[in-house]
Amino acid sequence: MPSEKAKENKALVAVCVACEKSFSTEVMVSLTGRDNGRPRQYPVCVACADKGWRPPGFTGVYRSRPT
Ligand SMILES: [Zn+2]
């Protein structure tokens, strides 16, 4: 059974809305789209963003983060 401390040390992960896989938040970007007319943040992995995936209603400009 993992201790509370081990849980805290675990890297934060989020699910990419494009490919539905879990990634460390370090390799994800948040793109602003629209959901029912309201702004919403869509977490996507850098791989999907680089492939051109954009959330519905996306109006911003995505630039790859320097790594
Ligand atoms: Zn993805």
N, CA, C, O and the ligand as a Tripos MOL2 file, in Angstrom:
@<TRIPOS>MOLECULE
protein
  269   267    68     0     0
PROTEIN
NO_CHARGES

@<TRIPOS>ATOM
      1 N           0.8480   -1.2000    0.0000 N.3       1 MET1
      2 CA          0.0000    0.0000    0.0000 C.3       1 MET1
      3 C           0.8840    1.2500    0.0000 C.2       1 MET1
      4 O           1.7240    1.4170    0.8840 O.2       1 MET1
      5 N           0.6960    2.1220   -0.9830 N.am      2 PRO2
      6 CA          1.5680    3.3060   -1.0640 C.3       2 PRO2
      7 C           1.3030    4.2830    0.0690 C.2       2 PRO2
      8 O           0.1600    4.5050    0.4670 O.2       2 PRO2
      9 N           2.3640    4.8500    0.5680 N.am      3 SER3
     10 CA          2.2090    5.8390    1.6380 C.3       3 SER3
     11 C           1.7170    7.1560    1.0640 C.2       3 SER3
     12 O           1.7810    7.3710   -0.1460 O.2       3 SER3
     13 N           1.2310    8.0290    1.9170 N.am      4 GLU4
     14 CA          0.7780    9.3410    1.4490 C.3       4 GLU4
     15 C           1.9290   10.0990    0.8040 C.2       4 GLU4
     16 O           1.7430   10.8280   -0.1710 O.2       4 GLU4
     17 N           3.1090    9.9180    1.3570 N.am      5 LYS5
     18 CA          4.2480   10.6500    0.8140 C.3       5 LYS5
     19 C           4.5550   10.2010   -0.6170 C.2       5 LYS5
     20 O           4.8890   11.0240   -1.4700 O.2       5 LYS5
     21 N           4.4430    8.9190   -0.8730 N.am      6 ALA6
     22 CA          4.7040    8.4260   -2.2150 C.3       6 ALA6
     23 C           3.7130    9.0180   -3.2030 C.2       6 ALA6
     24 O           4.0780    9.3400   -4.3340 O.2       6 ALA6
     25 N           2.4750    9.1610   -2.7880 N.am      7 LYS7
     26 CA          1.4720    9.7370   -3.6770 C.3       7 LYS7
     27 C           1.8180   11.1800   -4.0330 C.2       7 LYS7
     28 O           1.6660   11.6030   -5.1790 O.2       7 LYS7
     29 N           2.2830   11.9230   -3.0390 N.am      8 GLU8
     30 CA          2.6250   13.3250   -3.2880 C.3       8 GLU8
     31 C           3.7720   13.4420   -4.2820 C.2       8 GLU8
     32 O           3.8210   14.3770   -5.0820 O.2       8 GLU8
     33 N           4.6840   12.4940   -4.2250 N.am      9 ASN9
     34 CA          5.8550   12.5630   -5.0990 C.3       9 ASN9
     35 C           5.5570   12.1450   -6.5290 C.2       9 ASN9
     36 O           6.3370   12.4200   -7.4410 O.2       9 ASN9
     37 N           4.4310   11.4830   -6.7190 N.am     10 LYS10
     38 CA          4.1000   11.0270   -8.0620 C.3      10 LYS10
     39 C           3.8330   12.2240   -8.9670 C.2      10 LYS10
     40 O           3.1990   13.1980   -8.5600 O.2      10 LYS10
     41 N           4.3210   12.1380  -10.1880 N.am     11 ALA11
     42 CA          4.1220   13.2350  -11.1410 C.3      11 ALA11
     43 C           2.6380   13.3950  -11.4320 C.2      11 ALA11
     44 O           1.8890   12.4200  -11.4910 O.2      11 ALA11
     45 N           2.2400   14.6180  -11.6080 N.am     12 LEU12
     46 CA          0.8520   14.8770  -11.9650 C.3      12 LEU12
     47 C           0.5860   14.3790  -13.3760 C.2      12 LEU12
     48 O           1.3750   14.6090  -14.2920 O.2      12 LEU12
     49 N          -0.5200   13.7040  -13.5320 N.am     13 VAL13
     50 CA         -0.8790   13.2320  -14.8610 C.3      13 VAL13
     51 C          -2.2520   13.7700  -15.2320 C.2      13 VAL13
     52 O          -3.0850   14.0560  -14.3720 O.2      13 VAL13
     53 N          -2.4610   13.8980  -16.5130 N.am     14 ALA14
     54 CA         -3.7530   14.3340  -17.0190 C.3      14 ALA14
     55 C          -4.0430   13.5420  -18.2760 C.2      14 ALA14
     56 O          -3.1370   13.0050  -18.9140 O.2      14 ALA14
     57 N          -5.3140   13.4760  -18.6210 N.am     15 VAL15
     58 CA         -5.7080   12.7130  -19.8030 C.3      15 VAL15
     59 C          -5.8520   13.6560  -20.9870 C.2      15 VAL15
     60 O          -6.5550   14.6650  -20.9280 O.2      15 VAL15
     61 N          -5.1650   13.2950  -22.0620 N.am     16 CYS16
     62 CA         -5.2550   14.0790  -23.2940 C.3      16 CYS16
     63 C          -6.6640   13.9160  -23.8720 C.2      16 CYS16
     64 O          -7.1450   12.7920  -24.0190 O.2      16 CYS16
     65 N          -7.3210   15.0150  -24.1960 N.am     17 VAL17
     66 CA         -8.6840   14.9160  -24.7180 C.3      17 VAL17
     67 C          -8.7090   14.4380  -26.1690 C.2      17 VAL17
     68 O          -9.7600   14.0490  -26.6790 O.2      17 VAL17
     69 N          -7.5550   14.4660  -26.8290 N.am     18 ALA18
     70 CA         -7.5050   14.0370  -28.2270 C.3      18 ALA18
     71 C          -7.2750   12.5390  -28.3480 C.2      18 ALA18
     72 O          -8.0260   11.8500  -29.0380 O.2      18 ALA18
     73 N          -6.2390   12.0250  -27.6810 N.am     19 CYS19
     74 CA         -5.9310   10.6000  -27.8220 C.3      19 CYS19
     75 C          -6.3630    9.7970  -26.6040 C.2      19 CYS19
     76 O          -6.2650    8.5700  -26.6090 O.2      19 CYS19
     77 N          -6.8390   10.4710  -25.5580 N.am     20 GLU20
     78 CA         -7.3820    9.8270  -24.3630 C.3      20 GLU20
     79 C          -6.3670    8.9520  -23.6260 C.2      20 GLU20
     80 O          -6.7270    7.9670  -22.9810 O.2      20 GLU20
     81 N          -5.0970    9.3300  -23.7350 N.am     21 LYS21
     82 CA         -4.0710    8.6500  -22.9530 C.3      21 LYS21
     83 C          -3.6280    9.5660  -21.8240 C.2      21 LYS21
     84 O          -3.7760   10.7850  -21.8990 O.2      21 LYS21
     85 N          -3.0850    8.9620  -20.7810 N.am     22 SER22
     86 CA         -2.6000    9.7490  -19.6570 C.3      22 SER22
     87 C          -1.1540   10.1640  -19.8840 C.2      22 SER22
     88 O          -0.3250    9.3720  -20.3310 O.2      22 SER22
     89 N          -0.8740   11.4050  -19.5720 N.am     23 PHE23
     90 CA          0.4820   11.9130  -19.7060 C.3      23 PHE23
     91 C           0.8310   12.7290  -18.4830 C.2      23 PHE23
     92 O          -0.0420   13.2210  -17.7680 O.2      23 PHE23
     93 N           2.1320   12.8630  -18.2570 N.am     24 SER24
     94 CA          2.5840   13.8080  -17.2580 C.3      24 SER24
     95 C           2.1880   15.1990  -17.7310 C.2      24 SER24
     96 O           2.2630   15.4940  -18.9240 O.2      24 SER24
     97 N           1.7720   16.0440  -16.8140 N.am     25 THR25
     98 CA          1.3660   17.3970  -17.2120 C.3      25 THR25
     99 C           2.5350   18.1730  -17.8050 C.2      25 THR25
    100 O           2.3390   19.2050  -18.4470 O.2      25 THR25
    101 N           3.7470   17.6770  -17.5910 N.am     26 GLU26
    102 CA          4.9150   18.3660  -18.1550 C.3      26 GLU26
    103 C           4.9550   18.2770  -19.6740 C.2      26 GLU26
    104 O           5.5870   19.1100  -20.3250 O.2      26 GLU26
    105 N           4.2890   17.2790  -20.2470 N.am     27 VAL27
    106 CA          4.3040   17.1500  -21.7020 C.3      27 VAL27
    107 C           2.9330   17.4780  -22.2840 C.2      27 VAL27
    108 O           2.5900   17.0380  -23.3810 O.2      27 VAL27
    109 N           2.1570   18.2540  -21.5330 N.am     28 MET28
    110 CA          0.8330   18.6210  -22.0230 C.3      28 MET28
    111 C           0.7000   20.1290  -22.1180 C.2      28 MET28
    112 O           1.3840   20.8820  -21.4240 O.2      28 MET28
    113 N          -0.1920   20.5440  -22.9890 N.am     29 VAL29
    114 CA         -0.4940   21.9610  -23.1060 C.3      29 VAL29
    115 C          -1.9990   22.1190  -22.9370 C.2      29 VAL29
    116 O          -2.7610   21.1780  -23.1620 O.2      29 VAL29
    117 N          -2.4110   23.2900  -22.5460 N.am     30 SER30
    118 CA         -3.8180   23.5600  -22.3730 C.3      30 SER30
    119 C          -4.2670   24.5060  -23.4740 C.2      30 SER30
    120 O          -3.7850   25.6340  -23.5780 O.2      30 SER30
    121 N          -5.1910   24.0330  -24.2890 N.am     31 LEU31
    122 CA         -5.6950   24.8700  -25.3730 C.3      31 LEU31
    123 C          -7.0950   25.3500  -25.0250 C.2      31 LEU31
    124 O          -7.9060   24.5940  -24.4900 O.2      31 LEU31
    125 N          -7.3670   26.5940  -25.3300 N.am     32 THR32
    126 CA         -8.6750   27.1520  -25.0040 C.3      32 THR32
    127 C          -9.6220   26.9880  -26.1800 C.2      32 THR32
    128 O          -9.3790   27.5030  -27.2720 O.2      32 THR32
    129 N         -10.6970   26.2690  -25.9390 N.am     33 GLY33
    130 CA        -11.7230   26.1170  -26.9570 C.3      33 GLY33
    131 C         -13.0430   26.5900  -26.3810 C.2      33 GLY33
    132 O         -13.0790   27.3390  -25.4040 O.2      33 GLY33
    133 N         -14.1180   26.1480  -26.9930 N.am     34 ARG34
    134 CA        -15.4330   26.5380  -26.4830 C.3      34 ARG34
    135 C         -16.3190   25.3150  -26.3440 C.2      34 ARG34
    136 O         -16.3440   24.4330  -27.2020 O.2      34 ARG34
    137 N         -17.0420   25.2890  -25.2430 N.am     35 ASP35
    138 CA        -17.9510   24.1940  -24.9670 C.3      35 ASP35
    139 C         -19.2990   24.8250  -24.6450 C.2      35 ASP35
    140 O         -19.4400   25.4970  -23.6240 O.2      35 ASP35
    141 N         -20.2880   24.6140  -25.5060 N.am     36 ASN36
    142 CA        -21.5930   25.2530  -25.3460 C.3      36 ASN36
    143 C         -21.4670   26.7690  -25.2480 C.2      36 ASN36
    144 O         -22.1780   27.4200  -24.4820 O.2      36 ASN36
    145 N         -20.5570   27.3120  -26.0340 N.am     37 GLY37
    146 CA        -20.4120   28.7620  -26.0830 C.3      37 GLY37
    147 C         -19.5890   29.3530  -24.9670 C.2      37 GLY37
    148 O         -19.3890   30.5670  -24.9180 O.2      37 GLY37
    149 N         -19.1060   28.5110  -24.0650 N.am     38 ARG38
    150 CA        -18.3160   29.0450  -22.9540 C.3      38 ARG38
    151 C         -16.8670   28.5950  -23.1010 C.2      38 ARG38
    152 O         -16.5950   27.4710  -23.5230 O.2      38 ARG38
    153 N         -15.9470   29.4760  -22.7510 N.am     39 PRO39
    154 CA        -14.5410   29.1050  -22.8620 C.3      39 PRO39
    155 C         -14.2270   27.9080  -21.9720 C.2      39 PRO39
    156 O         -14.7100   27.8130  -20.8440 O.2      39 PRO39
    157 N         -13.4300   27.0180  -22.4850 N.am     40 ARG40
    158 CA        -13.0470   25.8470  -21.7280 C.3      40 ARG40
    159 C         -11.6070   25.4740  -22.0570 C.2      40 ARG40
    160 O         -11.1700   25.5960  -23.2010 O.2      40 ARG40
    161 N         -10.8900   25.0280  -21.0620 N.am     41 GLN41
    162 CA         -9.5160   24.5910  -21.2770 C.3      41 GLN41
    163 C          -9.5040   23.1170  -21.6370 C.2      41 GLN41
    164 O         -10.1030   22.2900  -20.9490 O.2      41 GLN41
    165 N          -8.8160   22.8000  -22.7200 N.am     42 TYR42
    166 CA         -8.6900   21.4130  -23.1440 C.3      42 TYR42
    167 C          -7.2390   20.9760  -23.0010 C.2      42 TYR42
    168 O          -6.3670   21.4840  -23.7060 O.2      42 TYR42
    169 N          -6.9750   20.0460  -22.1030 N.am     43 PRO43
    170 CA         -5.6070   19.5470  -21.9760 C.3      43 PRO43
    171 C          -5.2960   18.5380  -23.0680 C.2      43 PRO43
    172 O          -6.0020   17.5410  -23.2170 O.2      43 PRO43
    173 N          -4.2650   18.7880  -23.8130 N.am     44 VAL44
    174 CA         -3.8320   17.8480  -24.8460 C.3      44 VAL44
    175 C          -2.3290   17.6430  -24.7340 C.2      44 VAL44
    176 O          -1.5980   18.5250  -24.2840 O.2      44 VAL44
    177 N          -1.8850   16.4730  -25.1490 N.am     45 CYS45
    178 CA         -0.4530   16.2230  -25.1070 C.3      45 CYS45
    179 C           0.2220   16.9820  -26.2450 C.2      45 CYS45
    180 O          -0.4030   17.3090  -27.2530 O.2      45 CYS45
    181 N           1.4850   17.2480  -26.0630 N.am     46 VAL46
    182 CA          2.2280   18.0130  -27.0690 C.3      46 VAL46
    183 C           2.2230   17.2960  -28.4100 C.2      46 VAL46
    184 O           2.1920   17.9410  -29.4580 O.2      46 VAL46
    185 N           2.2520   15.9590  -28.3860 N.am     47 ALA47
    186 CA          2.2580   15.2030  -29.6390 C.3      47 ALA47
    187 C           0.9930   15.4870  -30.4420 C.2      47 ALA47
    188 O           1.0650   15.6930  -31.6530 O.2      47 ALA47
    189 N          -0.1580   15.5000  -29.7850 N.am     48 CYS48
    190 CA         -1.4030   15.7720  -30.5000 C.3      48 CYS48
    191 C          -1.4600   17.2270  -30.9640 C.2      48 CYS48
    192 O          -1.9070   17.5080  -32.0760 O.2      48 CYS48
    193 N          -1.0170   18.1350  -30.1290 N.am     49 ALA49
    194 CA         -1.0200   19.5480  -30.5080 C.3      49 ALA49
    195 C          -0.1280   19.7620  -31.7140 C.2      49 ALA49
    196 O          -0.4750   20.5190  -32.6210 O.2      49 ALA49
    197 N           1.0300   19.0940  -31.7320 N.am     50 ASP50
    198 CA          1.9490   19.2360  -32.8540 C.3      50 ASP50
    199 C           1.3760   18.6210  -34.1240 C.2      50 ASP50
    200 O           1.7070   19.0380  -35.2340 O.2      50 ASP50
    201 N           0.5050   17.6150  -33.9470 N.am     51 LYS51
    202 CA         -0.1140   16.9860  -35.1190 C.3      51 LYS51
    203 C          -1.2570   17.8270  -35.6630 C.2      51 LYS51
    204 O          -1.8070   17.5320  -36.7240 O.2      51 LYS51
    205 N          -1.6060   18.8660  -34.9380 N.am     52 GLY52
    206 CA         -2.6170   19.7820  -35.4380 C.3      52 GLY52
    207 C          -3.9730   19.6730  -34.7680 C.2      52 GLY52
    208 O          -4.9340   20.3000  -35.2130 O.2      52 GLY52
    209 N          -4.0670   18.8750  -33.6870 N.am     53 TRP53
    210 CA         -5.3600   18.7730  -33.0110 C.3      53 TRP53
    211 C          -5.6980   20.0880  -32.3240 C.2      53 TRP53
    212 O          -4.8570   20.6790  -31.6470 O.2      53 TRP53
    213 N          -6.9170   20.5350  -32.4990 N.am     54 ARG54
    214 CA         -7.3850   21.7470  -31.8270 C.3      54 ARG54
    215 C          -8.7790   21.4850  -31.2760 C.2      54 ARG54
    216 O          -9.5680   20.7580  -31.8800 O.2      54 ARG54
    217 N          -9.0720   22.0740  -30.1390 N.am     55 PRO55
    218 CA        -10.4130   21.8900  -29.5640 C.3      55 PRO55
    219 C         -11.4660   22.6300  -30.3900 C.2      55 PRO55
    220 O         -11.1360   23.5410  -31.1500 O.2      55 PRO55
    221 N         -12.7270   22.2380  -30.2400 N.am     56 PRO56
    222 CA        -13.7960   22.9530  -30.9470 C.3      56 PRO56
    223 C         -13.8270   24.4170  -30.5130 C.2      56 PRO56
    224 O         -13.7550   24.7270  -29.3240 O.2      56 PRO56
    225 N         -13.9340   25.2910  -31.4760 N.am     57 GLY57
    226 CA        -14.0180   26.7130  -31.1570 C.3      57 GLY57
    227 C         -12.6870   27.3520  -30.8450 C.2      57 GLY57
    228 O         -12.6380   28.4860  -30.3690 O.2      57 GLY57
    229 N         -11.5990   26.6360  -31.1060 N.am     58 PHE58
    230 CA        -10.2840   27.1780  -30.8120 C.3      58 PHE58
    231 C          -9.9930   28.3850  -31.6870 C.2      58 PHE58
    232 O         -10.1200   28.3120  -32.9090 O.2      58 PHE58
    233 N          -9.6060   29.4860  -31.0750 N.am     59 THR59
    234 CA         -9.3570   30.6940  -31.8570 C.3      59 THR59
    235 C          -7.9550   31.2330  -31.6300 C.2      59 THR59
    236 O          -7.5420   32.1810  -32.2970 O.2      59 THR59
    237 N          -7.2310   30.6530  -30.7150 N.am     60 GLY60
    238 CA         -5.9050   31.1740  -30.4110 C.3      60 GLY60
    239 C          -4.8550   30.6470  -31.3610 C.2      60 GLY60
    240 O          -5.1600   30.0460  -32.3910 O.2      60 GLY60
    241 N          -3.6550   30.8790  -31.0040 N.am     61 VAL61
    242 CA         -2.5330   30.3950  -31.8040 C.3      61 VAL61
    243 C          -1.7070   29.4770  -30.9190 C.2      61 VAL61
    244 O          -1.3210   29.8390  -29.8080 O.2      61 VAL61
    245 N          -1.4480   28.3000  -31.4250 N.am     62 TYR62
    246 CA         -0.6380   27.3750  -30.6530 C.3      62 TYR62
    247 C           0.8090   27.4280  -31.1440 C.2      62 TYR62
    248 O           1.0950   27.3070  -32.3360 O.2      62 TYR62
    249 N           1.6830   27.6100  -30.2020 N.am     63 ARG63
    250 CA          3.1110   27.5460  -30.5390 C.3      63 ARG63
    251 C           3.7530   26.4570  -29.7080 C.2      63 ARG63
    252 O           3.5170   26.3680  -28.5030 O.2      63 ARG63
    253 N           4.5390   25.6540  -30.3260 N.am     64 SER64
    254 CA          5.2340   24.5990  -29.5880 C.3      64 SER64
    255 C           6.1060   25.2370  -28.5210 C.2      64 SER64
    256 O           6.7780   26.2430  -28.7490 O.2      64 SER64
    257 N           6.0710   24.6290  -27.3680 N.am     65 ARG65
    258 CA          6.9200   25.1350  -26.2960 C.3      65 ARG65
    259 C           8.3500   24.6920  -26.5410 C.2      65 ARG65
    260 O           8.5800   23.5450  -26.9240 O.2      65 ARG65
    261 N           9.2950   25.5550  -26.3340 N.am     66 PRO66
    262 CA         10.7010   25.1100  -26.4370 C.3      66 PRO66
    263 C          10.9950   24.0730  -25.3640 C.2      66 PRO66
    264 O          10.5700   24.2200  -24.2180 O.2      66 PRO66
    265 N          11.7140   23.0350  -25.7310 N.am     67 THR67
    266 CA         11.9910   21.9910  -24.7520 C.3      67 THR67
    267 C          13.4710   21.9500  -24.4120 C.2      67 THR67
    268 O          13.8950   21.1280  -23.6000 O.2      67 THR67
    269 ZN         -2.7410   13.2280  -27.1330 Zn       68 ZN68
@<TRIPOS>BOND
     1     1     2 1
     2     2     3 1
     3     3     4 2
     4     3     5 am
     5     5     6 1
     6     6     7 1
     7     7     8 2
     8     7     9 am
     9     9    10 1
    10    10    11 1
    11    11    12 2
    12    11    13 am
    13    13    14 1
    14    14    15 1
    15    15    16 2
    16    15    17 am
    17    17    18 1
    18    18    19 1
    19    19    20 2
    20    19    21 am
    21    21    22 1
    22    22    23 1
    23    23    24 2
    24    23    25 am
    25    25    26 1
    26    26    27 1
    27    27    28 2
    28    27    29 am
    29    29    30 1
    30    30    31 1
    31    31    32 2
    32    31    33 am
    33    33    34 1
    34    34    35 1
    35    35    36 2
    36    35    37 am
    37    37    38 1
    38    38    39 1
    39    39    40 2
    40    39    41 am
    41    41    42 1
    42    42    43 1
    43    43    44 2
    44    43    45 am
    45    45    46 1
    46    46    47 1
    47    47    48 2
    48    47    49 am
    49    49    50 1
    50    50    51 1
    51    51    52 2
    52    51    53 am
    53    53    54 1
    54    54    55 1
    55    55    56 2
    56    55    57 am
    57    57    58 1
    58    58    59 1
    59    59    60 2
    60    59    61 am
    61    61    62 1
    62    62    63 1
    63    63    64 2
    64    63    65 am
    65    65    66 1
    66    66    67 1
    67    67    68 2
    68    67    69 am
    69    69    70 1
    70    70    71 1
    71    71    72 2
    72    71    73 am
    73    73    74 1
    74    74    75 1
    75    75    76 2
    76    75    77 am
    77    77    78 1
    78    78    79 1
    79    79    80 2
    80    79    81 am
    81    81    82 1
    82    82    83 1
    83    83    84 2
    84    83    85 am
    85    85    86 1
    86    86    87 1
    87    87    88 2
    88    87    89 am
    89    89    90 1
    90    90    91 1
    91    91    92 2
    92    91    93 am
    93    93    94 1
    94    94    95 1
    95    95    96 2
    96    95    97 am
    97    97    98 1
    98    98    99 1
    99    99   100 2
   100    99   101 am
   101   101   102 1
   102   102   103 1
   103   103   104 2
   104   103   105 am
   105   105   106 1
   106   106   107 1
   107   107   108 2
   108   107   109 am
   109   109   110 1
   110   110   111 1
   111   111   112 2
   112   111   113 am
   113   113   114 1
   114   114   115 1
   115   115   116 2
   116   115   117 am
   117   117   118 1
   118   118   119 1
   119   119   120 2
   120   119   121 am
   121   121   122 1
   122   122   123 1
   123   123   124 2
   124   123   125 am
   125   125   126 1
   126   126   127 1
   127   127   128 2
   128   127   129 am
   129   129   130 1
   130   130   131 1
   131   131   132 2
   132   131   133 am
   133   133   134 1
   134   134   135 1
   135   135   136 2
   136   135   137 am
   137   137   138 1
   138   138   139 1
   139   139   140 2
   140   139   141 am
   141   141   142 1
   142   142   143 1
   143   143   144 2
   144   143   145 am
   145   145   146 1
   146   146   147 1
   147   147   148 2
   148   147   149 am
   149   149   150 1
   150   150   151 1
   151   151   152 2
   152   151   153 am
   153   153   154 1
   154   154   155 1
   155   155   156 2
   156   155   157 am
   157   157   158 1
   158   158   159 1
   159   159   160 2
   160   159   161 am
   161   161   162 1
   162   162   163 1
   163   163   164 2
   164   163   165 am
   165   165   166 1
   166   166   167 1
   167   167   168 2
   168   167   169 am
   169   169   170 1
   170   170   171 1
   171   171   172 2
   172   171   173 am
   173   173   174 1
   174   174   175 1
   175   175   176 2
   176   175   177 am
   177   177   178 1
   178   178   179 1
   179   179   180 2
   180   179   181 am
   181   181   182 1
   182   182   183 1
   183   183   184 2
   184   183   185 am
   185   185   186 1
   186   186   187 1
   187   187   188 2
   188   187   189 am
   189   189   190 1
   190   190   191 1
   191   191   192 2
   192   191   193 am
   193   193   194 1
   194   194   195 1
   195   195   196 2
   196   195   197 am
   197   197   198 1
   198   198   199 1
   199   199   200 2
   200   199   201 am
   201   201   202 1
   202   202   203 1
   203   203   204 2
   204   203   205 am
   205   205   206 1
   206   206   207 1
   207   207   208 2
   208   207   209 am
   209   209   210 1
   210   210   211 1
   211   211   212 2
   212   211   213 am
   213   213   214 1
   214   214   215 1
   215   215   216 2
   216   215   217 am
   217   217   218 1
   218   218   219 1
   219   219   220 2
   220   219   221 am
   221   221   222 1
   222   222   223 1
   223   223   224 2
   224   223   225 am
   225   225   226 1
   226   226   227 1
   227   227   228 2
   228   227   229 am
   229   229   230 1
   230   230   231 1
   231   231   232 2
   232   231   233 am
   233   233   234 1
   234   234   235 1
   235   235   236 2
   236   235   237 am
   237   237   238 1
   238   238   239 1
   239   239   240 2
   240   239   241 am
   241   241   242 1
   242   242   243 1
   243   243   244 2
   244   243   245 am
   245   245   246 1
   246   246   247 1
   247   247   248 2
   248   247   249 am
   249   249   250 1
   250   250   251 1
   251   251   252 2
   252   251   253 am
   253   253   254 1
   254   254   255 1
   255   255   256 2
   256   255   257 am
   257   257   258 1
   258   258   259 1
   259   259   260 2
   260   259   261 am
   261   261   262 1
   262   262   263 1
   263   263   264 2
   264   263   265 am
   265   265   266 1
   266   266   267 1
   267   267   268 2
@<TRIPOS>SUBSTRUCTURE
     1 MET1         2 RESIDUE 1 A MET
     2 PRO2         6 RESIDUE 1 A PRO
     3 SER3        10 RESIDUE 1 A SER
     4 GLU4        14 RESIDUE 1 A GLU
     5 LYS5        18 RESIDUE 1 A LYS
     6 ALA6        22 RESIDUE 1 A ALA
     7 LYS7        26 RESIDUE 1 A LYS
     8 GLU8        30 RESIDUE 1 A GLU
     9 ASN9        34 RESIDUE 1 A ASN
    10 LYS10       38 RESIDUE 1 A LYS
    11 ALA11       42 RESIDUE 1 A ALA
    12 LEU12       46 RESIDUE 1 A LEU
    13 VAL13       50 RESIDUE 1 A VAL
    14 ALA14       54 RESIDUE 1 A ALA
    15 VAL15       58 RESIDUE 1 A VAL
    16 CYS16       62 RESIDUE 1 A CYS
    17 VAL17       66 RESIDUE 1 A VAL
    18 ALA18       70 RESIDUE 1 A ALA
    19 CYS19       74 RESIDUE 1 A CYS
    20 GLU20       78 RESIDUE 1 A GLU
    21 LYS21       82 RESIDUE 1 A LYS
    22 SER22       86 RESIDUE 1 A SER
    23 PHE23       90 RESIDUE 1 A PHE
    24 SER24       94 RESIDUE 1 A SER
    25 THR25       98 RESIDUE 1 A THR
    26 GLU26      102 RESIDUE 1 A GLU
    27 VAL27      106 RESIDUE 1 A VAL
    28 MET28      110 RESIDUE 1 A MET
    29 VAL29      114 RESIDUE 1 A VAL
    30 SER30      118 RESIDUE 1 A SER
    31 LEU31      122 RESIDUE 1 A LEU
    32 THR32      126 RESIDUE 1 A THR
    33 GLY33      130 RESIDUE 1 A GLY
    34 ARG34      134 RESIDUE 1 A ARG
    35 ASP35      138 RESIDUE 1 A ASP
    36 ASN36      142 RESIDUE 1 A ASN
    37 GLY37      146 RESIDUE 1 A GLY
    38 ARG38      150 RESIDUE 1 A ARG
    39 PRO39      154 RESIDUE 1 A PRO
    40 ARG40      158 RESIDUE 1 A ARG
    41 GLN41      162 RESIDUE 1 A GLN
    42 TYR42      166 RESIDUE 1 A TYR
    43 PRO43      170 RESIDUE 1 A PRO
    44 VAL44      174 RESIDUE 1 A VAL
    45 CYS45      178 RESIDUE 1 A CYS
    46 VAL46      182 RESIDUE 1 A VAL
    47 ALA47      186 RESIDUE 1 A ALA
    48 CYS48      190 RESIDUE 1 A CYS
    49 ALA49      194 RESIDUE 1 A ALA
    50 ASP50      198 RESIDUE 1 A ASP
    51 LYS51      202 RESIDUE 1 A LYS
    52 GLY52      206 RESIDUE 1 A GLY
    53 TRP53      210 RESIDUE 1 A TRP
    54 ARG54      214 RESIDUE 1 A ARG
    55 PRO55      218 RESIDUE 1 A PRO
    56 PRO56      222 RESIDUE 1 A PRO
    57 GLY57      226 RESIDUE 1 A GLY
    58 PHE58      230 RESIDUE 1 A PHE
    59 THR59      234 RESIDUE 1 A THR
    60 GLY60      238 RESIDUE 1 A GLY
    61 VAL61      242 RESIDUE 1 A VAL
    62 TYR62      246 RESIDUE 1 A TYR
    63 ARG63      250 RESIDUE 1 A ARG
    64 SER64      254 RESIDUE 1 A SER
    65 ARG65      258 RESIDUE 1 A ARG
    66 PRO66      262 RESIDUE 1 A PRO
    67 THR67      266 RESIDUE 1 A THR
    68 ZN68       269 GROUP 0 **** ****
